[in-house]
């Protein structure tokens, strides 16, 4: 649990037990030597996302994209999912009438979340921000009480991103140790391994995959890019192949409020109406003769009606009423990106579903994000109002993002992490030199991303020497939002053959203008363009199966984001999750 304490497990030195799932590559046997020199570790983001679930449900898709020879490991970081101890602020003992503590905690969590349903977003009323701030402080006190009860063994003190980076190094060590048990393998001296790797790197930049022993092979999305970048900064000599997809700006993330990431969100939203007008009746908001401006105006009018009076619905299969508010719709649009499904006009009652729980409910997103802040967020309502007004000046979605757990959800957080947060250095007076890694990092980014914009990806590329970036000319969060044979080709060539795209050529040290590889993506909403077989830069043919795998992964990530960011009480949640696979394009 605490890497500063002895590793031998005892009452004074407890351990974290990480949940892992391995999906084996082709041709594996009982002999560990038949496995890859390094497994591909994946992280879906969050913070608080389950790599176990990603590997369990989407391993076939991942292997279709990166190659079936890859052994894939998904793990749940500290406090997340099936890893123990769980970061659970509602942890409760068994009740006096025999109800298990786990069930007590579930019900208490649901009751608390349902009690906040009527508040809405930060600007939905003149008291909403104050109420949301009070609820954040209430959760902070609840988590602090659990932390104090557990004392030095509290997971909340040991779940920062640097600790998860150390855990990934432990996974690498465990993998190497397991492979060394093979009767057909000889222990590899580190110096001999280094010399072999150097000899294996040819003039065209390719690196034989056997040289990855003891190194990190990684594909991280969204917050997973921060975890990957943190690993690379802490253990630069252990970087094998690291792909950062949908890149979090580390300097902004560790601030008290992560509030500079929505620069593209409104442009993407405007494009929704443009695509709707272009596609015509396949978009259910479209009316004959509509322009993009007309469709957007009609949506605004619908939202205004919900602001004046929520829609009252009675669920068809139970005697239970529900309300659909403007806040519900706006959060669903931002986090789900599934407005067309809401617009199909099949009746508001079909938008509602029974309350559902994730498989392992926890407070990992709050615990990790708040632990990672260099300076705790502890502001008055007036100070928060000032922050919100500034954010609202450049994005219509500021009210949604402002209230997310990594932001307002950390107000009043008082638990001190045992490890100091990473100091990435965004101030010119202490900006460090680019980090030299043992192999160049590959950054992937869409041209327009609602929460991890291209500019942030470029800024993070600059932090690592010789890092490369590939821009995908598409809209959405992470490159999974659009299936591009060009992007897949770069990904496969990098992971499997060590082919690194040329690093970006910036016009100046202070400008993001410059040149770097760009991949086109022909997909658009409401279109079915088919799949174009292509040939990767490493010579591997790409098929329709690879492209469909991207679609399946995109649907999985849509489910994941909806599950994380829409409250259990949101009546649109179950409806959207059930249909995300149908509208993954």
C-alpha positions as CSV (number, residue, x, y, z in Angstrom):
1,X,0.0,0.0,0.0
2,X,2.7,2.4,1.0
3,X,5.9,2.1,-1.1
4,X,7.9,3.9,1.6
5,X,7.2,1.0,4.1
6,X,8.5,-2.5,4.0
7,X,6.9,-4.7,1.4
8,X,6.5,-7.7,3.7
9,X,2.8,-7.9,4.5
10,X,1.7,-7.5,8.1
11,X,-0.8,-5.7,10.2
12,X,1.4,-2.6,10.1
13,X,2.3,-3.0,6.4
14,X,-0.9,-3.9,4.6
15,X,-0.9,-4.4,0.8
16,X,-3.1,-3.3,-2.0
17,X,-4.5,-6.2,-4.0
18,X,-4.8,-5.3,-7.7
19,X,-7.5,-7.0,-9.8
20,X,-6.0,-8.0,-13.2
21,X,-7.3,-9.8,-16.3
22,X,-5.0,-11.1,-18.9
23,X,-6.2,-12.0,-22.4
24,X,-3.6,-14.2,-24.0
25,X,-2.1,-13.7,-27.5
26,X,-2.1,-16.3,-30.2
27,X,0.0,-19.4,-29.8
28,X,0.4,-19.4,-26.0
29,X,1.0,-22.6,-24.0
30,X,1.6,-23.5,-20.4
31,X,5.2,-22.4,-20.8
32,X,5.6,-18.7,-19.8
33,X,8.4,-18.3,-22.4
34,X,5.7,-18.5,-25.1
35,X,4.3,-15.2,-23.9
36,X,5.4,-11.7,-25.1
37,X,8.3,-10.0,-23.6
38,X,5.9,-7.3,-22.4
39,X,2.1,-7.4,-22.1
40,X,0.0,-4.5,-23.5
41,X,-1.5,-2.8,-20.4
42,X,-4.6,-0.8,-21.1
43,X,-6.4,1.9,-19.0
44,X,-9.8,3.3,-20.0
45,X,-9.5,6.6,-18.1
46,X,-11.7,8.2,-15.5
47,X,-10.1,8.5,-13.1
48,X,-11.7,5.4,-11.7
49,X,-12.2,3.4,-14.9
50,X,-11.9,-0.4,-14.8
51,X,-9.3,-1.9,-17.0
52,X,-10.5,-5.3,-15.9
53,X,-13.9,-4.7,-17.4
54,X,-12.3,-3.3,-20.6
55,X,-10.2,-6.4,-21.0
56,X,-13.0,-8.7,-20.1
57,X,-15.5,-7.3,-22.5
58,X,-13.4,-5.9,-25.4
59,X,-10.3,-8.0,-25.6
60,X,-11.2,-9.4,-29.0
61,X,-11.7,-5.8,-30.3
62,X,-8.4,-4.7,-28.8
63,X,-6.5,-7.6,-30.3
64,X,-8.0,-7.1,-33.7
65,X,-6.7,-3.5,-33.7
66,X,-3.2,-4.1,-32.2
67,X,-2.6,-7.6,-33.4
68,X,-3.6,-11.0,-32.0
69,X,0.0,-11.7,-30.9
70,X,-0.3,-9.2,-28.1
71,X,-1.0,-10.4,-24.5
72,X,-3.4,-7.8,-23.0
73,X,-3.7,-6.9,-19.4
74,X,-6.4,-4.8,-17.9
75,X,-6.1,-3.8,-14.3
76,X,-8.2,-1.9,-11.8
77,X,-6.1,0.8,-10.2
78,X,-6.0,1.4,-6.4
79,X,-9.5,1.8,-4.9
80,X,-11.1,1.0,-8.2
81,X,-13.5,-1.8,-9.1
82,X,-12.4,-5.2,-7.9
83,X,-9.1,-4.0,-6.4
84,X,-9.0,-4.0,-2.7
85,X,-9.2,-2.1,-0.4
86,X,-12.1,-0.3,-2.1
87,X,-12.4,3.5,-2.0
88,X,-15.9,3.6,-0.6
89,X,-17.0,6.6,1.4
90,X,-20.3,4.9,2.2
91,X,-18.6,1.8,3.7
92,X,-20.9,0.5,6.5
93,X,-21.1,-2.3,9.0
94,X,-23.8,-4.9,9.0
95,X,-27.0,-3.6,10.3
96,X,-28.6,-4.8,13.6
97,X,-31.3,-6.6,11.6
98,X,-28.9,-8.7,9.6
99,X,-28.6,-6.6,6.4
100,X,-25.0,-6.9,5.1
101,X,-22.9,-3.8,5.3
102,X,-22.4,-3.9,1.5
103,X,-26.2,-3.6,1.0
104,X,-26.5,-0.9,3.6
105,X,-23.8,1.1,1.7
106,X,-25.6,0.7,-1.6
107,X,-28.8,2.0,-0.2
108,X,-27.2,4.9,1.6
109,X,-25.4,5.9,-1.6
110,X,-28.6,5.7,-3.7
111,X,-30.5,7.7,-1.1
112,X,-27.8,10.4,-1.0
113,X,-27.6,10.7,-4.8
114,X,-31.4,10.8,-5.2
115,X,-31.6,13.6,-2.7
116,X,-29.6,15.9,-5.0
117,X,-31.6,15.2,-8.2
118,X,-33.6,18.4,-7.9
119,X,-30.7,20.7,-7.7
120,X,-29.6,20.5,-11.4
121,X,-26.5,22.0,-12.8
122,X,-24.4,24.8,-11.3
123,X,-26.4,27.6,-12.9
124,X,-29.9,26.0,-13.0
125,X,-31.0,28.3,-10.1
126,X,-29.7,31.1,-7.9
127,X,-29.0,28.6,-5.1
128,X,-27.8,25.6,-7.2
129,X,-24.1,26.3,-6.9
130,X,-24.3,26.8,-3.1
131,X,-26.2,23.5,-2.8
132,X,-23.8,21.6,-5.0
133,X,-20.8,23.0,-3.0
134,X,-22.5,22.0,0.2
135,X,-23.0,18.5,-1.1
136,X,-19.3,18.3,-2.1
137,X,-18.3,19.3,1.4
138,X,-20.6,16.7,2.9
139,X,-19.0,14.0,0.8
140,X,-15.6,15.3,1.8
141,X,-16.5,14.9,5.4
142,X,-18.0,11.5,4.9
143,X,-14.8,10.3,3.1
144,X,-12.7,11.8,5.8
145,X,-14.6,9.9,8.5
146,X,-13.9,6.6,6.7
147,X,-10.3,7.7,6.3
148,X,-9.9,8.5,10.0
149,X,-11.4,5.2,11.0
150,X,-8.9,3.3,8.8
151,X,-6.0,5.5,9.9
152,X,-2.6,4.9,8.2
153,X,-4.1,2.0,6.3
154,X,-6.7,4.1,4.6
155,X,-6.7,3.6,0.8
156,X,-7.6,7.3,0.4
157,X,-4.1,8.3,1.5
158,X,-2.4,6.0,-1.0
159,X,-4.4,6.2,-4.3
160,X,-2.8,9.1,-6.1
161,X,-1.7,8.7,-9.7
162,X,2.0,8.3,-8.8
163,X,1.1,5.3,-6.7
164,X,-0.7,3.7,-9.6
165,X,2.3,4.3,-11.8
166,X,4.4,2.4,-9.2
167,X,1.8,-0.3,-9.4
168,X,2.3,-0.6,-13.1
169,X,6.0,-1.1,-12.6
170,X,5.1,-3.8,-10.1
171,X,3.0,-5.5,-12.8
172,X,6.0,-5.4,-15.1
173,X,8.3,-6.9,-12.5
174,X,5.7,-9.6,-11.7
175,X,5.4,-10.4,-15.5
176,X,9.2,-10.7,-15.8
177,X,9.5,-12.9,-12.7
178,X,6.7,-15.2,-14.0
179,X,8.3,-15.6,-17.4
180,X,11.6,-16.3,-15.8
181,X,10.1,-19.5,-14.3
182,X,10.1,-21.1,-17.7
183,X,12.5,-24.0,-18.0
184,X,13.4,-22.8,-21.4
185,X,14.5,-19.3,-20.4
186,X,17.7,-18.1,-18.9
187,X,17.7,-15.0,-16.6
188,X,18.6,-11.9,-18.5
189,X,21.3,-9.6,-17.2
190,X,20.1,-6.0,-17.4
191,X,23.3,-4.8,-19.2
192,X,23.1,-7.6,-21.7
193,X,19.5,-6.8,-22.3
194,X,20.3,-3.1,-22.9
195,X,23.0,-4.0,-25.4
196,X,20.7,-6.4,-27.2
197,X,18.0,-3.7,-27.5
198,X,20.5,-1.3,-29.0
199,X,21.6,-3.8,-31.5
200,X,18.0,-4.6,-32.5
201,X,17.1,-1.0,-33.4
202,X,17.6,-0.7,-37.1
203,X,18.1,2.4,-39.2
204,X,14.4,2.8,-40.1
205,X,13.5,3.1,-36.4
206,X,12.1,-0.3,-35.8
207,X,12.7,-2.1,-32.6
208,X,12.4,-5.9,-32.3
209,X,9.7,-6.6,-29.8
210,X,11.9,-8.9,-27.6
211,X,13.6,-5.8,-26.5
212,X,10.6,-4.8,-24.4
213,X,11.3,-7.1,-21.5
214,X,11.2,-5.0,-18.3
215,X,9.5,-2.1,-20.2
216,X,6.0,-0.7,-20.2
217,X,3.8,-1.4,-23.3
218,X,0.8,0.7,-22.8
219,X,-2.3,2.3,-24.4
220,X,-4.1,4.8,-22.2
221,X,-7.2,6.9,-22.9
222,X,-8.2,10.2,-21.4
223,X,-7.1,10.1,-17.7
224,X,-5.2,7.0,-18.7
225,X,-2.9,9.4,-20.6
226,X,-2.1,11.2,-17.3
227,X,-1.3,7.8,-15.7
228,X,1.0,6.9,-18.7
229,X,2.7,10.3,-18.7
230,X,3.2,10.0,-14.9
231,X,4.8,6.6,-15.4
232,X,7.1,8.0,-18.1
233,X,8.2,10.9,-16.0
234,X,8.9,8.7,-12.9
235,X,10.5,5.8,-14.8
236,X,11.7,7.1,-18.1
237,X,14.1,4.2,-18.6
238,X,11.2,1.8,-18.4
239,X,9.3,3.2,-21.4
240,X,8.9,0.5,-24.0
241,X,5.9,1.7,-26.1
242,X,3.5,4.2,-24.5
243,X,0.5,5.5,-26.4
244,X,-1.4,8.4,-25.0
245,X,-4.9,8.8,-26.6
246,X,-7.0,11.8,-25.8
247,X,-4.4,13.6,-23.7
248,X,-5.0,15.3,-20.4
249,X,-2.9,18.4,-19.8
250,X,-1.0,17.5,-16.6
251,X,-0.4,21.1,-15.6
252,X,-4.1,21.9,-15.7
253,X,-5.3,18.6,-14.2
254,X,-3.3,19.1,-10.9
255,X,-4.7,22.6,-10.4
256,X,-7.5,23.2,-7.8
257,X,-10.0,23.3,-10.7
258,X,-9.5,21.5,-14.0
259,X,-11.2,24.2,-15.9
260,X,-9.3,24.9,-19.1
261,X,-10.3,21.9,-21.2
262,X,-13.5,22.9,-22.9
263,X,-12.1,25.1,-25.6
264,X,-13.4,22.7,-28.4
265,X,-16.7,21.7,-26.8
266,X,-18.9,24.4,-28.3
267,X,-17.5,24.0,-31.8
268,X,-18.2,20.3,-31.6
269,X,-21.7,21.0,-30.4
270,X,-22.3,23.4,-33.3
271,X,-21.1,20.7,-35.7
272,X,-23.8,18.4,-34.5
273,X,-26.5,20.7,-35.9
274,X,-24.5,21.1,-39.2
275,X,-24.3,17.3,-39.6
276,X,-28.0,17.0,-38.7
277,X,-29.0,19.5,-41.4
278,X,-26.7,17.9,-44.0
279,X,-28.0,14.4,-43.4
280,X,-31.7,15.3,-43.5
281,X,-34.4,13.0,-42.2
282,X,-32.0,10.4,-40.8
283,X,-31.5,13.0,-38.0
284,X,-34.7,13.1,-36.0
285,X,-34.4,16.7,-35.1
286,X,-34.5,17.6,-38.8
287,X,-37.6,19.1,-40.4
288,X,-37.9,19.7,-44.2
289,X,-36.1,23.0,-45.1
290,X,-34.2,23.2,-41.8
291,X,-30.9,24.9,-41.5
292,X,-28.3,24.1,-38.9
293,X,-29.3,27.3,-37.1
294,X,-33.0,26.4,-37.2
295,X,-32.3,23.0,-35.7
296,X,-30.2,24.5,-32.9
297,X,-32.9,27.0,-32.2
298,X,-35.5,24.3,-31.9
299,X,-33.3,22.3,-29.5
300,X,-32.9,25.5,-27.4
301,X,-36.6,26.0,-27.2
302,X,-37.1,22.4,-26.1
303,X,-34.5,22.9,-23.3
304,X,-36.2,26.1,-22.3
305,X,-39.5,24.3,-21.9
306,X,-37.8,21.8,-19.6
307,X,-36.2,24.6,-17.6
308,X,-39.6,26.1,-17.0
309,X,-41.2,22.7,-16.2
310,X,-39.6,19.3,-16.2
311,X,-41.3,16.5,-18.1
312,X,-43.4,14.2,-15.9
313,X,-43.3,10.6,-16.9
314,X,-44.6,7.4,-15.5
315,X,-42.5,4.3,-16.1
316,X,-44.5,1.7,-18.1
317,X,-43.4,-1.3,-16.1
318,X,-43.6,0.0,-12.5
319,X,-45.8,2.4,-10.5
320,X,-43.1,5.0,-10.1
321,X,-42.9,8.6,-11.5
322,X,-39.9,10.3,-12.8
323,X,-38.9,13.8,-14.0
324,X,-36.7,14.7,-17.0
325,X,-35.1,18.1,-16.4
326,X,-33.1,20.4,-18.7
327,X,-30.1,19.5,-16.5
328,X,-30.6,15.7,-17.2
329,X,-30.7,16.3,-21.0
330,X,-27.7,18.6,-21.0
331,X,-25.5,16.3,-19.0
332,X,-26.6,13.4,-21.2
333,X,-25.7,15.3,-24.3
334,X,-22.2,16.2,-23.0
335,X,-21.2,12.9,-21.5
336,X,-23.1,10.6,-23.8
337,X,-23.1,12.4,-27.1
338,X,-26.3,10.6,-28.0
339,X,-28.7,13.4,-28.6
340,X,-30.1,11.8,-31.8
341,X,-31.4,9.0,-29.7
342,X,-33.2,11.4,-27.4
343,X,-34.5,13.2,-30.5
344,X,-36.2,10.1,-32.1
345,X,-39.5,11.2,-30.6
346,X,-40.6,7.8,-29.4
347,X,-42.1,9.3,-26.2
348,X,-40.4,10.6,-23.2
349,X,-41.4,7.6,-21.2
350,X,-38.9,5.5,-23.2
351,X,-36.1,7.7,-22.0
352,X,-36.5,6.4,-18.4
353,X,-35.3,3.3,-16.8
354,X,-34.9,1.7,-13.5
355,X,-32.1,2.9,-11.3
356,X,-29.0,0.8,-12.0
357,X,-25.8,0.3,-10.1
358,X,-22.3,-0.3,-11.5
359,X,-20.8,-3.6,-10.7
360,X,-18.5,-2.2,-8.0
361,X,-19.7,1.2,-6.9
362,X,-16.9,3.3,-5.3
363,X,-15.6,6.8,-4.9
364,X,-12.4,6.3,-6.8
365,X,-12.9,9.1,-9.2
366,X,-13.2,11.6,-6.4
367,X,-10.4,10.0,-4.3
368,X,-7.9,10.0,-7.2
369,X,-8.7,13.4,-8.7
370,X,-8.7,15.1,-5.3
371,X,-5.5,13.4,-4.2
372,X,-3.7,14.5,-7.4
373,X,-4.3,18.3,-6.8
374,X,-1.2,20.3,-5.9
375,X,-3.4,22.7,-4.0
376,X,-6.7,21.6,-2.4
377,X,-9.9,23.2,-3.6
378,X,-11.5,24.9,-0.6
379,X,-13.4,27.9,-1.8
380,X,-16.5,29.9,-0.8
381,X,-19.6,30.0,-3.0
382,X,-18.6,33.6,-4.1
383,X,-15.2,32.4,-5.1
384,X,-16.7,29.4,-7.0
385,X,-19.1,31.7,-8.7
386,X,-16.3,33.8,-10.0
387,X,-14.6,30.7,-11.4
388,X,-17.8,29.5,-13.0
389,X,-18.5,32.8,-14.7
390,X,-15.0,32.8,-16.2
391,X,-15.5,29.2,-17.5
392,X,-19.0,30.0,-18.8
393,X,-17.6,32.9,-20.9
394,X,-16.0,30.4,-23.3
395,X,-18.2,27.3,-23.1
396,X,-21.9,26.6,-23.0
397,X,-21.1,23.3,-21.2
398,X,-19.2,25.0,-18.4
399,X,-22.1,24.2,-16.0
400,X,-21.8,20.5,-16.7
401,X,-18.0,20.3,-16.5
402,X,-17.8,22.6,-13.5
403,X,-19.9,20.2,-11.4
404,X,-18.0,17.1,-12.2
405,X,-16.2,15.2,-9.5
406,X,-12.7,16.2,-10.5
407,X,-13.7,19.8,-10.2
408,X,-16.4,21.0,-7.8
409,X,-16.5,17.5,-6.4
410,X,-13.2,18.2,-4.7
411,X,-14.3,21.3,-2.8
412,X,-13.6,20.8,0.8
413,X,-11.5,17.6,0.4
414,X,-9.3,17.4,3.4
415,X,-7.5,14.0,3.2
416,X,-3.8,14.4,2.7
417,X,-2.1,12.0,0.3
418,X,1.0,10.4,1.7
419,X,2.8,11.2,-1.6
420,X,3.1,14.7,-2.9
421,X,1.3,15.3,-6.2
422,X,3.3,15.5,-9.3
423,X,4.8,19.0,-10.0
424,X,4.7,19.1,-13.8
425,X,5.9,22.7,-14.0
426,X,3.7,25.0,-16.0
427,X,5.5,28.1,-14.9
428,X,8.3,29.4,-17.1
429,X,10.6,29.9,-14.1
430,X,10.7,26.2,-13.3
431,X,9.8,24.6,-16.5
432,X,11.9,21.4,-16.7
433,X,13.8,20.2,-19.8
434,X,12.0,17.6,-21.9
435,X,12.0,14.1,-20.3
436,X,14.3,11.7,-22.0
437,X,12.5,8.3,-22.3
438,X,14.1,5.0,-23.3
439,X,11.7,5.0,-26.3
440,X,9.7,7.8,-27.8
441,X,6.1,8.3,-26.7
442,X,3.3,8.3,-29.2
443,X,0.5,10.8,-28.7
444,X,-2.9,10.5,-30.5
445,X,-5.5,13.3,-30.6
446,X,-8.5,14.4,-32.6
447,X,-8.6,17.8,-34.2
448,X,-11.5,18.7,-31.9
449,X,-12.0,17.0,-28.6
450,X,-14.6,18.2,-26.0
451,X,-12.4,17.7,-22.9
452,X,-8.8,16.9,-24.0
453,X,-8.2,19.4,-26.9
454,X,-5.4,19.1,-29.4
455,X,-3.6,22.0,-27.9
456,X,-3.2,20.0,-24.6
457,X,-1.9,17.0,-26.5
458,X,0.7,19.2,-28.2
459,X,1.7,20.7,-24.9
460,X,2.2,17.2,-23.4
461,X,4.2,16.1,-26.5
462,X,6.6,18.9,-25.7
463,X,7.3,17.5,-22.2
464,X,8.9,14.3,-23.6
465,X,12.0,14.3,-25.8
466,X,11.5,12.9,-29.3
467,X,7.8,12.2,-28.6
468,X,5.5,12.0,-31.7
469,X,1.9,13.0,-32.3
470,X,-0.6,11.9,-34.8
471,X,-3.6,14.2,-35.3
472,X,-6.9,12.5,-36.4
473,X,-9.1,14.9,-38.4
474,X,-12.2,14.1,-36.4
475,X,-14.5,15.3,-33.6
476,X,-15.0,13.6,-30.3
477,X,-13.1,12.3,-27.2
478,X,-10.1,10.1,-28.0
479,X,-9.4,8.7,-31.5
480,X,-11.9,5.9,-30.8
481,X,-14.6,8.4,-31.7
482,X,-13.9,7.8,-35.4
483,X,-12.5,4.7,-37.1
484,X,-9.6,5.7,-39.4
485,X,-7.4,3.1,-41.1
486,X,-4.6,5.6,-41.1
487,X,-4.7,6.0,-37.3
488,X,-4.9,2.3,-36.8
489,X,-1.9,1.8,-39.1
490,X,0.2,4.2,-37.0
491,X,-0.9,2.5,-33.8
492,X,-0.1,-1.0,-35.0
493,X,3.2,0.0,-36.5
494,X,4.3,1.8,-33.3
495,X,3.2,-1.0,-30.9
496,X,4.3,-4.0,-32.9
497,X,7.3,-2.8,-34.9
498,X,8.5,0.3,-33.1
499,X,7.9,2.6,-36.1
500,X,7.7,6.1,-34.7
501,X,6.1,8.9,-36.8
502,X,8.3,11.9,-37.3
503,X,8.2,14.3,-34.3
504,X,6.3,17.5,-34.7
505,X,8.1,20.6,-36.1
506,X,6.9,23.6,-34.2
507,X,7.3,27.1,-35.6
508,X,8.4,28.4,-32.2
509,X,8.8,27.3,-28.6
510,X,5.7,29.1,-27.6
511,X,3.4,28.3,-30.5
512,X,1.4,25.2,-31.3
513,X,1.6,25.9,-35.0
514,X,3.7,23.5,-36.9
515,X,3.7,20.2,-38.8
516,X,3.0,16.7,-37.7
517,X,1.3,13.6,-39.3
518,X,-2.5,13.9,-39.8
519,X,-5.0,11.1,-40.5
520,X,-8.2,11.7,-42.2
521,X,-11.4,10.0,-41.0
522,X,-14.3,9.7,-43.4
523,X,-17.0,8.8,-40.9
524,X,-19.7,11.3,-40.0
525,X,-22.8,11.0,-37.8
526,X,-25.8,9.3,-39.5
527,X,-23.7,8.1,-42.4
528,X,-22.7,4.6,-43.4
529,X,-19.7,4.9,-45.6
530,X,-18.5,1.4,-45.4
531,X,-15.0,0.4,-44.7
532,X,-12.0,1.0,-46.9
533,X,-9.3,-1.7,-46.6
534,X,-5.9,-0.1,-46.3
535,X,-2.3,-1.0,-45.8
536,X,-0.5,0.1,-42.7
537,X,2.9,1.7,-42.6
538,X,4.3,-1.5,-41.2
539,X,2.9,-3.5,-44.1
540,X,0.0,-5.1,-42.2
541,X,-3.3,-5.1,-44.2
542,X,-6.2,-3.5,-42.4
543,X,-9.6,-5.1,-42.8
544,X,-13.3,-4.4,-42.1
545,X,-12.8,-6.3,-38.9
546,X,-10.3,-3.8,-37.6
547,X,-12.6,-0.9,-38.2
548,X,-15.6,-2.7,-36.6
549,X,-13.4,-3.4,-33.5
550,X,-13.0,0.4,-33.2
551,X,-16.8,0.8,-33.3
552,X,-17.2,-1.8,-30.5
553,X,-14.6,-0.1,-28.4
554,X,-16.2,3.3,-29.0
555,X,-19.5,1.8,-27.8
556,X,-17.8,0.4,-24.7
557,X,-16.3,3.8,-23.8
558,X,-19.6,5.5,-24.3
559,X,-21.2,3.1,-21.8
560,X,-18.3,3.8,-19.4
561,X,-18.5,7.6,-19.6
562,X,-22.3,7.5,-19.1
563,X,-21.9,5.2,-16.1
564,X,-19.3,7.4,-14.5
565,X,-20.8,10.8,-15.0
566,X,-24.6,10.4,-15.1
567,X,-25.9,9.9,-11.6
568,X,-27.9,6.8,-10.8
569,X,-31.0,9.0,-10.5
570,X,-30.7,10.5,-14.0
571,X,-33.8,9.0,-15.8
572,X,-31.9,9.1,-19.1
573,X,-29.0,7.0,-18.0
574,X,-30.2,3.5,-18.5
575,X,-31.9,4.5,-21.8
576,X,-28.7,5.9,-23.2
577,X,-26.5,3.1,-22.1
578,X,-28.8,0.5,-23.6
579,X,-28.7,2.2,-26.9
580,X,-25.0,3.4,-27.1
581,X,-24.0,0.3,-29.1
582,X,-26.6,1.1,-31.7
583,X,-25.4,4.7,-32.2
584,X,-21.7,4.3,-31.6
585,X,-21.0,6.1,-34.9
